[in-house]
Amino acid sequence: MRKATHFTLIELLVVISIIAILASLLLPALRNAKEKGKDIMCKSNMKQCGFAMQSYIGDSNGILVLSSYTGVAGSSKAWVQYLNGDIGGDVYLSKNDVAVCPSFYPERYIGRSYTYGCHMSTTYLQGLFLPPGYASGPFIKVSAVSSPGSLWILGDSVANWSSLSRWAQGYLIYDVPDGSNCGLHIRHFNGANFLFLDGHVNGVKRNTVRAELGISKAYLGVGCDLVDL
């Protein structure tokens, strides 16, 4: 009769150690692959937003509205509302989820405030084209932009919304956030994704954001620390 064999305690510990080592080597690679997938989806989402914006521009005499405010309380409108039919008119963005980055809360569309941030430059976007009766913009008259491929209009954003008591995506991006308002969020492999007026999407690394895009401060990481760029 054949004698049954059993693992010794040492052999079992060796096997467990090997599995633990393999897991420690594979898990970072799997996390990296998962984040890469979200980065690709983010760029795809922005691209679809760009298609919607180009259609809006074609139907609106060459004008793109990123946000608006008439000076009357409660009159502010976010960029996504001009595209998804929320305030009437044609629907250019049929899937609201594409207005949201999958890498940060809320990951899916829950309202106009929690989307990619539109450019609220204090330098050259404000007042570029402002219809009578509006206290603020920005409204972009595309024909007035000399280099559409250099003008970013949407980007990865974040804000500390008091209504949620947490950091979440915000529909505006200020060039110089002060820690309490919406700003750029560095979250894709030490960089952020941007949609430009000509429709192309590009990831820009943290160390080149200031030189390439003129943004001097941004929020960094899960904790959303405000840092100089």
N, C-alpha and C positions, 0 to 999 in steps of 0.2 A: 504494500500500500504506500502510495506517494505521500511524503510528509508535506503538510501545508507550510508555505513560507509567508513571513510577515515582514513589513517594513520595520526597521529599527527606528527608535526615536531620532537618532542622528540623521539617518537617511531621510526621514520625514522633514526634519528641519532644513536639510540641504535643499530639498525640493521646494519647500515654501520660500526659502531665500532666493532661489533662482527665479521663481514666479514673481517675487517682489521686485527683483532687479529688472526683469523684463517689463513689468508694469511701469516702473519708474522711468524706463527709457521710452516706452510707447505712449504713455499718457500725455506728455508735453507735445509730442508730434500730433496726437489726435486733437488736442485742444487747439493747436496751431492750424490744423486743417479745418476745424470747425470755424475758427475766426476768419480764416481765409475765405471760406464759403460765404460768411456774412458780409465780408468786404465786397465780394463779387456781387452779391445780391443788392447791397447798398448802391453800388455803381449802376446796376441795372435799374433800380428804382429811380435814381436821379435821371437816368437817360429817358425813362418814360415821362417823368415830369417835364423834361426838356421838350419832348415831342408835343406834349399838351400845351406848353407855353408857346411853341412855334405856331401851333394851330390858332391859339388865342390871338397872337400878334397878327396873323394873316386876316383875321376877321375883325380886327379892332384898329384899322388904319395905322398899323405899324406901332402900336403902343402896348407895352406890357406893364401891368399893374402888379407890384410886389406886395404892397400894403397901402392902406389909405386911412385918412382921418380928416373929417371935415371941421373939426374944432368943437363939435357937439358931443357931449358925453354919451358913450355907448355906440358911437358911429364908426369905431375902428373896424377894419376888415383885414383879414390875413390873406396871403397870396393864394392859399389853397381854395379859399371860398370863391375866387374868381374863376377857378378851373373846374370845380366839382358840382357847380349848379346850386350851391348852398344859398346864394343870394340872387338866384334867378339867372336867366340867360342860358346859353348852350352849355352842355356838359362836355368838357374836354378831358377830364380826368375821371374815368369811370370806376377806378379802384382806388379808394382812399389810402389803402395800406402802402401804396408806392410812394406816398408823401412822407413816409417814416423810415428811419434807419433801423434795421433789425438787430443792431448791436447794442442798443441802449433803450432804457425804459421810455415809452411804453411798448416798444417793439411793433405794435400795431396801432392803427389810427383810432384814437378815442375822442378826438376833438381838434378844432382848428389851431389850438395853442400848442399842441404837442407834435410838431412836425419838423422837417428840415427847416433851418433858419434862412430867411431871405436877407439880403445885403442891406443893412441900414448904415451906410457909410456917412460919416460926418464931414467928408471931404468932397467927393464928386458925384455921388448918386443923388443925394438930397438936392432937390431943385433942378435936376437935369432937365426934367420936363414936368411941370406942375399945372394941371388944369385950373381955371379960375374957381374959387370957392373952396379949395382944399387947403387945410392948414399944414399938411405934411404929406409926404409921399412914402417911398419913391415911386414915381411913374417914369418909365423909360421909353423914350421915343427912339426906336432902334436906329433910324436913319441918322440920328445925332451922335451915335457912338462910332468913333473912328476905328476902334479895334474890338469888335464883339468877342473875338477869341481870347481876349485878355481880361474881360470884365466878368467876374464871377457873380452869380445871382442867387445861388443856393449853396448851403454847406452844412456839414455836421455841426449840430448846435446843442446847447444845454442851458437850462435856467433853473434856479431854485424856486419853484412855484410854491407860494405860501399856501395855496389851496390844497396842495398835496403833502406839504411838509417834507418834500424830498426833491432831489435833482431829477429832472426829466428833460426831454427834448423841448426846445423852444422855437417859435416860428420866426424869430428875428435874430440877427447877429450884428452886434455893434463892434466896430473896429477896436474900441478900447473899453471893454466892460469893466465895471468897478467892483465886481464881486456880488452885486445884487441884481444885475440885469442879464439879459440873454447874451451869450457869446459863443465863440467857436469852441468846439470840444475836440481835443486830440484823442482819438480812440481806435484808429485803424493802423496798427503796427507803427506807432509813434508818428502818425500823420492823420490827415482828415481828407475827406472827399469833397469835391466841389463840382457844381454844374456851372458852365460858362454860357454867356449869352448866345454864342453861335451853336449851342447844343452839345458840345463835347463835355465829357466828364473826366476829371483827372484827380488822382490822389497826390496830395502835397505833403511832404515831410515837415515835421515841426521846425527843423533848423532852417527851412527855406520859406516858411509862410510869410514872415515879415518882409523879406526882400521881394518875393514874388507877388504878394497880395496886399501888402500894406497893413496887415493886422499885427498890432504890437503886443496884445495880451490874449491869452486863451486859457481855457479850463483843461485840466489834465487828469486823466485816469478816472477810476471809480469814485474816488473821493472828491473829484472836481475842484482841485486846488487851482487857484488863479496864479498863473505864472507869466513872466515876461518872455517874449519870444526873441 
